[in-house]
Amino acid sequence: HLHASAERVAQYTGTSLEQGRWAVNAVVSRSFSVDGLGRALVPFADFFNDRPLAPATWSLRRAKNPNYPFTAWSLAADGQHLRVQAIEPFKASEEVTICYGEETNAEVLAVHGYIPSGNEADYITIFTSPAELVEGVAHIAATTHALQPRLARLEAAENAQAPLAVRPGGITASAHLVSCVEAVLAADADFEEFHEVFSPGAGHAILAPRSMPVEQRLELRKQAVDVIQRIVLGALQHMSPPRTDHEELCKAGPATKQGLAAAFRLSVKQLLLDFLQLQVDTSAI
């Protein structure tokens, strides 16, 4: 959508596409959503650095404090002042950061021009829709049971639009994706037991069986993670080795376009590699 916006700006103003890109980036990278106001450009309020929060972290903080803000910025009661709130307490001399939103490394890089370190909100999409997930999992696992009821259940779920993605933080952080794969793999009788429950790891409701023996539950989880890891491995095999990106990053430097691109590719591969190394045990159920 940023490219499309740049094209419209260039066409409307009669300038080059490069100038249109600069203008859109200048606005998008410095503007933000303000409670009670909408999108705004406010000098000095954009000086704070970003610290993205995963949905699970935000959900936990909202549970502990119902008044936890949706955004860092809010309009004061008099309508004349802007308030900026840090995401957590800070000690003297520590940098005060705020959360721009639940942004992946790709989104932060595209909008703000850098890659955050240790971004818990990052994720990599494995399936773009429940339909693609059902078809893909059924193909990989060679399932023989009816798929339409499972697709209907996934599409009717409260958080059907949540990314079907692997996330940093282990299997529990990727609980939404894993649970959807489990629903496709489960035997017909077990599938009927799937219902929506809140997942602290995902930060929202996911599908899970009401009751299932621990051994059987563990085996289903292993099968689901194995399917995802096979997809992840296939993706990595089509990518260049990480050392290539390390070499390019060192050669170009972290502040250059080439260096940023290499750093981004490294972050993608590292997240996939981390998921590939995960082991399933009872703590992941």
Disulfide bonds with the S-S distance in Angstrom:
none
